[in-house]
Amino acid sequence: MNLDRREFVMTTAALAAAGLVARGAAAGSKPARRGVMEPDPDAPMPTADACIYIYLPGGVAQTDTWDPKQHTPFQQGMLGSELQGTCASIETAADGVRLGAGLEKMAGVMDKGCILRTLTSDVMFGAVHLRAQYALMTGYIHPAGFKAPSMGALVGQSLGRRHPLVPEYIYIGRDIDTSDSEKQFIAEYLGPGFLGPAAAPFMIPDPGAGLATLSAAAGMTPQRLDRRQALLGKLNALADRALRDSDAAETVRRMMADARAMMDSPVKKAFDLSGEPERVRDGYKAAVGPKGVIDKGYYHGDRFGNGLLMARRLVEAGSRFVQVEYQYGPFKGFDMHESGATRMEEMKAQIDGPIAQLITDLHERGMLDRTLVVIGTEFGRTIAAAPAAGVEAEGATETHTGEKLVIADEKMYGFHGHFSSCNNMLFFGGGFKKGIAYGKTAERHPMLAVENPVKLIDAHATIYHALGMGPRTSFVSEGRPIYITKDGNGKAVAGLLG
């Protein structure tokens, strides 16, 4: 067979790809597939077809947002025990439900929302954000003894695709970066775990930039792509039957076919925000500019808002689970170790309008009833246990009352302590109750749950319940069942569901 230079390069590339498949098969890679899933025999009827999970990592101060307390203005030399809230509370569209000032647009949609104010934990994570984030995303405490899949991967593999050309699990807003161990760990708990590559999220780092990979390179016609895929198919057909029929080879073939199908599909228009009316796009913009934040290095413009807009478009197109992240940055964003009051104002200005616009959009399009929107963070906040926040031992702030902490300046004014014991989670649509705040916390430090505490395992079970998944839905890993809630013991909270 005579090959010109271009054909030789193409053939070499195809052989290299086949080699990768061979190595995967030789390593015994057998990604879990829906065929090994064991559904919960008592699974409920779903009230939601899709989920948008809004992830605000860093530890949101619940006392200044979703569970506001008495506003205590700054006074130099005040004691930590005196500080209950750094902002006033405001009325909302839901009778009797109040939010922290700075969330005025969110307040306008709270008649459609449900606040869980008593999300509790027995595990004291201290200042270890990554461990708390792992628990939030997977439902398991690290180390779990296995590679725990993220919630998105579990939902995607349990329920499958809503549209054959739209990935079931899509992640928006996190840069694909393996430059350090912390980012690699984050990628692990957001990923497929033991479910394997087929359950990995479809990553969209910057939604405002579109998705260039769905368009062919200059000069690459559909016909050329078809010829290349046909050549690869012929080369793979020459492989040993055991290799050709392996799960690893099938996974690669399926992923390539899915990618090619998306390139030819009108579904890819969902990734292009330019067609949205200017009125709608303006609603997703942050209310603060780069000059309005203390840390200019942690300003992402409209990236978060664009992510929410794209999430709505992707669910509209048929995605099952879309997660949108306001990027985690140690000591930045919601991870506030100083100037908490001022920085919380900045953060609220960046999330308030975009989230409210998403809820409004879903409602106006008639999508909210069957789309569950969840807002979560890894733990709450309290007063610091020492003048320098972030250095406390695990559990130091959990029972801290603040009588001996002197707030000497405005940098210390705010909620800088890590508070695993109580946290908030919000729900809109998808069969959850509307216009309520569930649970009650103490008015003074430590602001623990005093009515209707809810463990994370049960909050997860409630989300899965809305999607039609029972808590004992399981997958097989290393010959044993792994449940979507630890040991299958999660219980949906009836008081949250409509």
Secondary structure, 3 states (H helix, E strand, C coil): CCCCHHHHHHHHHHHHHHHHHHHHHHCCCCCCCHHHCECCCCCCCCCCCEEEEEECCCCCCHHHCCCCCCECCCCCCEEHHHCCECCCEEECCCCCCEEECCCHHHHCCHHHEEEEEEEECCCCCCCCHHHHHHHHHHCCCCCCCCCCCCHHHHHHHHHCCCCCCCCCEEEECCCCCCCCHHHHHHHHHCCCHHHCHHHCCEEECCHHHCCHHHCCCCCCCHHHHHHHHHHHHHHHHCCCHHHHCCHHHHHHHHHHHHHHHHHCCHHHHHHCHHHCCHHHHHHCCCCCCHHHCCCHHHCCCCHHHHHHHHHHHHHHHCCCEEEEECCCCCCCCCCCCCCHHHHHHHHHHHHHHHHHHHHHHHHHCCCHHHEEEEEECCCEEECCCCCCCCCCCCCCCCCCCCCCCEECCHHHCCCCEEECCEEEEEEECCCECCCEEECEECCCCCCCEEECCEEHHHHHHHHHHHCCCCCCCEEEECCEEEECCHHHCCCCCHHHEC
